[in-house]
Amino acid sequence: MIIPQSAVIAAVALALCVSHCVADAADHPRPNIPRPNIIVILVDDLRWDDIGCAGHPIVRTPHIDRLAYEGARFRNAFCNTPLCSPARACLLTGLYTKNHGIRDNTDRSEQSYRLQTFPRELQAAGYETGYVGKWHMGNDASARPGFDHWVGIKGQGTSFNPELNINGKFVSHEGHTTDVLNRYAAEFAGRERETPFCLYVAQKALHPELIQYDDGSISDPSAARFLPAQRHEGLYRDDPIPRRLNVTDDISDKPALQLEIEGLPPLSRATGTDDETIRDRLRMLAAVDEGVGMLLKSLKESKKLDDTIFVFTSDNGYWYG
């Protein structure tokens, strides 16, 4: 199943439905009820139309596309709170933002420990549960309730050479963060086990990297950069970037768009993200797609592919102008 428009409620409905069925089966065993594995792949800020199966003219995402072609796409689904932390809490709990209480991107570490998530229900029903990636409801990288295996990033993390909390121990790694997370995810999915599993993979990509200066200060968000793996730096170099027709519209007759908002740069006539920034985002996506391929291969080799549900989504889309 592929959910390219951040179909938060639809994804949670599926997962909670499965968890309730599994919990019922645990209380009232029935030999013919399957207990599927569940893998949720959450990409940071991925637009619904930045993948091949959505008709993007240049991007190549064969493994993500495979999920769509062999499953289902939710083409009329929307993120009800398009902000990172609230959207992630919606996905994990199945609740609206006003009910789960994660209302913004400030440090919600303590509050996030109390969330009643679908992995907690699956764990109670006998699933082995794993989390790999960025929690993004606060800066705390320690394990949250409901997960037997934890590979966590502190805060936003870095695009290269990440330090990860591996079940309570911080371990430094070399390489592109997406590649590192992909390896941990594939290893967990391919383990020999008697019980079904639920794996939640929350990628650092496609989030930009803030620049940290020698004095310890952090760059303005507008100066952040999207950093792909070195092997992908040449992708799409000569490909034209598709644009909406209104990307360079004159906003002189739109007073609301001319308001000065503290902390945000003013909008100009050309409000669109530049082509090279978009290319770097698509280049970062290439490693995410490779990770989906690694999971598919790992599951095929362990003969678990036909018993696994995939949910592929993002927390919200990125605005190109």
N, C-alpha and C positions, 0 to 999 in steps of 0.2 A: 504494500500500500504506500502510495506517495502522496504527500499533502503539501504542495508547493506554496500555498497561500497562507501558511501559518494557521491551519484549521485547528486551533487549540481545542475547542469544545468537542469537535468530531473525534480527534485523536484520543482524548481522555475518555470519551464515551465508549470507544472501542476497548481501551485498556481496562476500564473499570468493569465493563460487561464481562470481559474475560476473567478478571479477578474474582468477581462474584460467582461466576460459574465454577471456577476452580475451588473457591472456598466451599461452595455447596457440595462439590464432588468430594472434598476432603472430609466433610461431615457425614456424607451419605455416599460412600464409595460405589461407583458404577464402572464396571470393567471396560466399557466401550467408549467412555467419554475421553477425548483427547485432551492433553494438557500441553498446549503449544508453547514454544519458546517465543519471547517477545524482544525485539530490538527496536529501540527508539533512537533515531539519529537527529539531533537538533543542531542546525547550522546557524551561526550568529548573523543576523541581518541579511539573510539570503532573500532576494526578491523572488516572487513567484515566476517571473518570466526570464530569469537568468539561467535556465536549464534547457537542455536540448529538447526534451519531450514537450516543453511548453511552446516550442516553435522558435526559439532563439536562433537567429540566422548564422552565427559563427561559433558559439560555444560548443564544446564537445564534452558531454557527460554520459558516456555509454552505460556505466554501471547504475547510475541514478535513473537513467532512462529505462533500463531493464526493469527496475522496480515498478515503474509506471506501466510499461507494456504488459507485464505479467500480473499486474494488480489493478489498482484503481486510483484515479486522480480526483481530488476534490477541487473542482474548478470554479465553484461559487461559494467559497468559504473565506472567512475573514478573521483577523486578529481583533478581538474586542477591546484590548488595551495595548496598542502598539508601542510598548516600552519594554526594555529587556527584562528586568526583574519581575514586574507584574505578569508579563506574558508567560514566563517560565513557571511561575507559581500556578497560573491557570492550567497549564499543561499537566503539571504534576498532581494537582488536586482535583481538577474538574470543577472548580468554583470560579465565580466571577471575582474580579479584583476587590469589590466592596465587601466580599465575604471572607476571602483568605487573608486580607490585610497587608499584602506586600504591594504598597501603593506607588513606590518610586524606586530609583536606583541608588538610594543611600544605603549605608551599611545595615542590612537586615539580617545579619548573621544569627543573632540570638533568636529572633522571631522565626527564622526559617527552620530551626530545629523542631518547632512545634507543629509544622505542617503535617496534616494527615494525607500522605501521598499514596498513589496507587502502588509503587514498589513496596511500601510497608504492608499493604494488604496482600500482595503477592507473596512476600516473604512469610507472612503469617500462614499462608495457604500452602507452604512447602516449596516455594520457588527459591532457587539460588539467585541473588540479585547483585548486580554490579553497576557502578557508576564510574565513567571515565570522562574527564574533561573539566570544564569551567562551570562552577555552581552559579555564580553571578547573582547571588542574593546576599551580598556582603563580601568582605575580603577574606573571611576565614576559610582555610582550605581543608579543615578537618572533616571527617566523615559525618554525614547526616544519618539519622535513624532510618532504617529500612533497607540498608545496603550491607551485604556480606563482604563485598570487595570494593575498595575505594581507591581511585586514582584521581586526585584533585589538584586543581590549579588555584593558587592564591590570587584573589582579585581578578583582574583582567588577564594576568599572565603576560608572557612575551611570545613573539612569533618564532624565536629561535632559542635553543639551549634552555628549555624550561626546567624549573625545579618543581617536582611533583610530590605530593603527599601520598605515599604508597602504604595504605593501611596503617597510618600513624607515623611513618618514618619518611622524612624528607630526603629525596634522592635527586641529584642533579643529572641532567641528560644533555647530550649533544645532538644537534640537528634541528630540523624544522619541527615546530611543535605539532603540526598536524600529523606528520609522519610518526612521531613518538606516540601520540594518542592512538593512531591507527593500529600500531603494533600491540598495544595493551588491549585494545578492543578485540582484535582478531584472536589474540591468545586466550582471552576469557571465553569467547564464543566457541572456540574449538576444544575446550577441555572435555575430558571424559567425565561424565557424571550420570547418576541415575535419576536425578530430579530435573524438571524443566528449569529454564533460567529466564531472567529478564535483565537485559543489558541496556543501560541508558548512556548514550554517547553524546556529550555536549562539546562541540568543537570550539576552539579559540577562533578559528576562521568563521566568517570573513571579516573579523573585526580589525580595525587599523591599529597601528602601533604608535603610541605617543612618544615623542622624543624627550629623553631625559638628558639635561645639560650637566656639565661638570659641577656646577654649584648645587646640584640636586633638584633644581626646579624642573617642572614638566611643561612641555610646549602647549600652546593653545590647541584645542581639539581640531581646529581647522587646518593645522599643520601636520596632523597625524598621517601616517603612511601605511598603505596596504603592502605587506611584504610576503611575496610568494616564495616557495622553495626555489633554490638556484636553478634547478633543472627546468623550471617552468617560466623563467624570466623572459624567454623569447616567444612564448605563445601569443598568437593573435597580433603579432607586431604589425603586420600589413593589412589586417582586417578592419574594415570600416565599422564603427560603433553605431548601432541602431539608435535613433532618437525619436522621441515624441515630437509632434509638430509644434507644440507650444513651448519648447524648452528655452527659446530665446525671446519669448513674448515680452513686449514692453509693459511694465507694471505701473506706469505713471498714473493710470486711471484707477488703480486699486489701492486705496488708502490703507486697508488692513495689512497689505503686504509691505507697506512702507513704514510701519511702526518700528520704533527703536526698542529693542528688547535687551535688557541687561544681560551680558554674557554671551550674546549671539552677534555675529557680524551682520551688517545690513545687507539686504538683498540687492543685487544689481540687476540691470536689464537682462544679462545673461546669467541665469541662476543655475544652470546645469553643471553637474559634475564633469570634469574634463575627461577626455577620452582615455588618457593613460591611466588615470585612477580607476576607471571602469575596467580597463584591461587587467590591471593588477588584481582587482577583485575576482575576475574570472580566472586568473592564473592561480590564485589561492584556492579557488573551487576545484581546480584540477586535482589537488592532493586529497581533498575531501572525497571526490569521486573515486580515486584510487583506493581510499579506505573502505568505501562501500564494496568495491571489487574484492578486497582482502577478506571482508566478512563473508561475502558470498562463497569465495573459494574455501575458507576455513570451514564453513558449514557443510559444503559439499563433501569435503574430504572426511568430515566426521559423520556424514550421512544424517545430518540434522536439517538440511536446507528445506525439505518439504514439510517440516514440522515447525517452521519458524515464521512468525508474523513480523514484517518490517513496517515501521512508521517513520517516514522521512518528512521533516518539517523545519521551520525556522521560528524564531521568537517574534520577528517582525521584519518587514521589508525595508530596504535602504532607498532613500529618496534621491533620485538623480536630478531633480529640479522640476 
